[in-house]
Amino acid sequence: MDQQPQRILVFGLTSNPGGIETFFYNLWKMSNPKLVVFDFVCLWPTMAYADEFKRSGSKIYMVPKKSEDPFGHIRALWHIFRAHPEYRVAYFNIMTAAESFSMIVPALLNRRIIAHSHNAGTDNLAQHRHFQPLLNHVVSTRLSCSPAASEFMYGQRYADAAHAIPNAIDLHTYTFHPEIRHSVRQSLGIPDDATVLINVGRLTRQKNPLRLVAIFHAFAMRHPESYLISVGDGDMRTEFTQAVQRSGLAEHIKILGTRHDIPQLLTAADCFVLPSLYEGLVIVGIESQAASLPIVSSDEIPHDFALTPLASFCSLASSDDAWVDAIDAALAQPRHDYSAQLRSAGYDVNVPSSQITTLLRFLQRQASGSAQHN
């Protein structure tokens, strides 16, 4: 009789194919479905990469959001874990310690809890600090995307015990191709000789989308034949669209919403602009460098992702014109292939010795019950 694969229940993926979703999609692609299967709890009507996951045998459970129906949320999780004792491991990809509220159920049922921090800041710091003791009490294993994300999520006392795992990507898919650049620009109605800025991220306060519009407005005043591509969706979509309309540059700002062709869009652009208020590890920063695309980022963001000369920083306290100066300096760089540097730093999922491969082996051991609690 064939041995059944170990199943792990994963939390934290949304409908937007952002950093967490991309990380887990790459982890899933590397996994052997005969050994381990990832099932998912989702708080959204849809989930990024759901079709791909389902084709490999994954189950997706839609449950109420804890912010809208906390008792319904807990009841749904209780039903899932009681009905499925095969879930020995619950893997939480989290942005704040407040997400430990969902960990109460697996903790009460004596399941192993893995927390993976993907952020280094929050809009509600008081709430985060309130839940931090609960988080550190219930978790079995602490992971993070960067040292800064470890310290933010778990606090100084536990940060050293967290394992920082680079959000590796498939570098090959981001290789710059001039013919793809031309094709994407043509599909978007952007001339080949135009200067194109891009931002990929959720339209939320954290990503600072209104400042992005202001920066592009200043850039367009200096470079009239320029365009901005915005990729992503979120609760500030309406506010962002209104700001675009007020800017008078609506014809030069392409609001694309959720997309799955990020490598191709990065190839079509000339510079990535990221004025975020905070981040964990900027996976789009890694993707940008993999696409040979310069990136100008807020200096509030941990500099861990700056692995090549393509990455530069500008203060949020600086003027919009100062951001334009930084973008101009970035644009002066030749579009050089830095994949070797990214690979040697551990950001290629195709390298067998990468930490993401080690993580897969660890998860399989945890699910089989052979590993002990940390």
N, C-alpha and C positions, 0 to 999 in steps of 0.2 A: 504493500500500500504506500502510495506516494505521500511524503511528508507535506503538510500544509504550510504555506508561507506564514511568517509572523506578521501580525497586523498592528500598526501604530496609528493612533488617532491624533490628527494634526489640527491645531487651532491657529487662527490668525490671518488666513488668506481672505482677500476681499474680491470685489468684482473688478477692481482696477489692477492691470498687470504691472505693478510697481516693483519696488526692491525686494520685499518679502516674497511676493509671488514669483518673481524671476529666480530668486535664490532657490525656492523649493521646486520650481519647475526643473531647474538644472540638477538638483539633488535627485529628483524623481527619474530623470532621464538616465542617470548613472546607476540607478538601483536595478537589482535583479528581481522581477516580480515572482520568481519561484522561491525567493528567500524572504522578501519583505514586501508588504503592500501598505501603502499609505491611504488611510481613509480620512475624511475631513469633516469638521464641524464649521459651518458657515453661517454668518449672521446677516447675509445679504441675499436678495432674490436670485442673484446669479453669482458665480465664482469664476475668476480668471482660470483658464486652462482646464475647465471642468470636463469638456469633451475628451481631451487627451487623457486625463486621469481616469475617467470612466472606462475608456477603451482598454486600459490595462487592468481593470478589475477593481478599481477604487470605488468606495461608497461615499456619498456626500449627504450629510445630515443638515438640513436647514432648521435652525432654532431661533427663537425670538432674541432680539437684542436685549442685553441686560439693562441698557439705559432706558428702554421703552417698557419692558415687562420683566423686571428682575425675578419675580417668582416663577413666571412661565419659563424663563431662561434656565433657572435651576431645576425645575421639574423636567424639562426636556433633557438636560444633561444626565439627571438621575436615571431616567428611563433608558437612555443609551448605554450608560455604563453597567446598569443592572442587567440589561438584556444581552450585553456582549462582554462576558468575562475574558474573552480573548484579548481585549485591550489592556494589556499589562502596563503599557506606556502611553501617557498623554503628553504630546509635544506642543508646547505653547510658544508661538512666535509673537512677541509682545512689544508694544510701544511705550507703555507705562506700567508701573506696579499695580495700578488699579485693576488690571486685567487678571490679577490673582483672585478676584471674586469668583471667576469661573473655575478656579482650581479647587474650590472647596469640596465639590462633589468627588472628583477622583481622589482627593486627599482622604476624605471620610471612608472611601471604599478601598483604601490602601493600594492605590495604583502609583507607579513611579511617575513623577512629574518632571519633565525637562522644560526649563524656561530658556528662551533664546531672545536676548535683547537686540532690537534692531534700531534703537534710538538713543540719543544723548541729550534729550530735552523734552519739555512738554509745556503746553499752555496752562496746565493746572498743576503746578508744583505742589501745592498743599495737599491735594488729593493723592498725588503720587507718593508723597512722604507718609501719608496716613496708612496706605496699603503696603508700604515697603516691608514692615516687620512680618506681615502675613505672607508675603511673597517669599521671603527668606526662610520662613518656618516650614512651608509646605514643599518647596522644590527639592528634588533629589540631585539634579545636575543643573549647573548654571553655565550657559553659553552666551556669547555675544558676537557682534560683527566687528567690534573694535574695542581697544582698552577704554576709550571714552564712554562707549555704550555700557561696558561692564560697571564702571564707577557710578554712572548715572543710575542704572537700574538697581544695582544691589547695594550700593553704598561702599565706602572705603573699607569697611570691615570685611566684606565678602568679595570685593572686586578681584583680589589676587587669586581667589579660588575659581574664578570664571575662566572658561576656555574661549579665547578669541579665535574665531574661524573666519578667514577671508571669504567674502561673498564671491566665489569664483564664477566665471562665466565661460561660455564657449567662444574663445577669442576668434576662432576661424570665421564665425558668422558675422563678425564686425569688420572684416577686412574691407578697406576702401576700394571701390570700383567706380571709375569715371562713368561707365555706361549706366550703372544704377543711379548715380547722381543725376544724370541727364533725364532718365526715365521718371524718377520721382518728381523732379522739378516740373517736368512737362505735365504730369498728372495733377499737380497743384496749381498750375498756371503761374509758375515763377520762372523768369528768364534765367538762362544759364549764366549770364554775367552779373546777376544781382548778388548782393551780400546777404546771406541768410543766417539769422540767429535762431537758436532753438532752445526750448526748455521742455523737459519731460518730467512730469510730476503731478501729484494730486493738486487740485485747485482748492487748497485749504490755507488757513492762516500760516501754518508752519512754512509753507513754500513761498509765502510772500508774493503772491501773483500780481497785486496792484503795483508793487515796486517794480516788478518786471515790465509792466506797461510803461511806467514812467521812464525807466532806463531806455527802453526801445524808442520812446518818443524823442528823447535827447539824441539817441544814435541816429534816428531818421532825419533829424534836423541837420545833422552833419553829413549824413549819407542818404540822400533822398531815394536812391534806387536800392532800398534794402527791404527785407521782409523778416517777420518773426513767425516761427512755427511754435504753437503751444500744443503739447500732447498730454492728455490726462483729463480727469473729471473730478468733481468734488462739490462740497457744499457752498463754495464760493463761485460756482460757475456763472450764476446770474450776475453777481457783483463784478466779476471779471469781464464779462461780456459788455456790461454797461460802461466800464472804464475804457474798454477798447473803443466803443462808440464815441465816447466823449473825447478821446484822443485825436479824432479826425483821421485815424490811420487804419480804419477797419479793413480797407481793401488790401492793406499790406500785412495784416495779422491773420494768420491761418489758425483758427481754433479747431483742432481736429478731434478732441475728445479722446476716448479710449482707443488705442491702436495696438496691434500686435506686430507691426513691421518696424520696430524701433531701430534695428541695425540699418535698414535702408533709409530711414528718415535722418539718422545721424550722418550717413554718407552724403545726403543732399545738403546738409548745413555747412556753415563756415566757422561757427563758434557757438559753444554751449554757454548759456548764461544762467547762473544758479544763485539767486539772492535769498536763499532760505534763512530762516531765523535759527534753526538748529537741525541737526541730522545725527545719525549714528555713524554708519559708513556709507558714503555716497556711491551706491552701486552704479548710478548713471554716470558718475565721474569716471569709474573704471571703464564702463562701456564707451564713454566719449573718447578716452585715450586709446582704447582698442580700435576705434574707428578713425584714429589719427586726427581727431578733432580737438582743437584747443578748447579749454573750459576756463571761464572766469567765475569764481565762486565767492560767496560771502566768507569773510574770515572768521565768522562765528562757528563755522563748521570744522570739525576735526580734520587736520591736514593729512591723515593717514592715507587717503586715496591719491595724494599727489606723488605719483611714482615716476613721472616723466616731466620733461620741460613743458609739456602741453598744459599743465595745470598751474593756474595762478589765482591770486586772491585779491579781493578789494573789500574795504570796510563798509558795512552798512551805514556807518556814520558819514561816509564820504558822499559828495554830491553826485547827482546823476551824470554830470559831465566828467567827473573823475572815473566813473564806471565806463563811460565811453572811451576815455583814454586807455583804460586797462584792456578793453575789448580790442581797440585798435592795435595795441602792442601785441596782443595774442594773435591777431589776424596776420601780423607781419611774419609769423613763424611759418616755415615750410611744412607741408602736410607729410610728416615722416612716420614710418611704421615702427612703433615701439612695442610690438607684441612680445619680443624676446624679454624685455625688461619686466613686463607684466607677468609673463610666464614664470620667470625666475623668482618673482615675489609671491608666487603661489596663487595667482588669479586665473589659471587655466584649468577648467574642470577635466580636461582630457589628459592631464598629467596623473599617472597612477599613484604617485606619492603625495598628491595634494591633500590638504587637511580635510577637504570635503569627502574624499574617499575614506579617510580615517573616521570621519563622522558617520558615514554609512555603516561601517563595520561595528562601530560603537552602538548605533541604534539597533542593529540586528541582535547584538548580544543582550542589550537591555530588554528587547521584546521577548527574547527566548527565556529570560529569567536567570541567565548565567552570570550577569553582572550584579554587583552589590551596590547598594545606595552609596552615593558620595557623602 
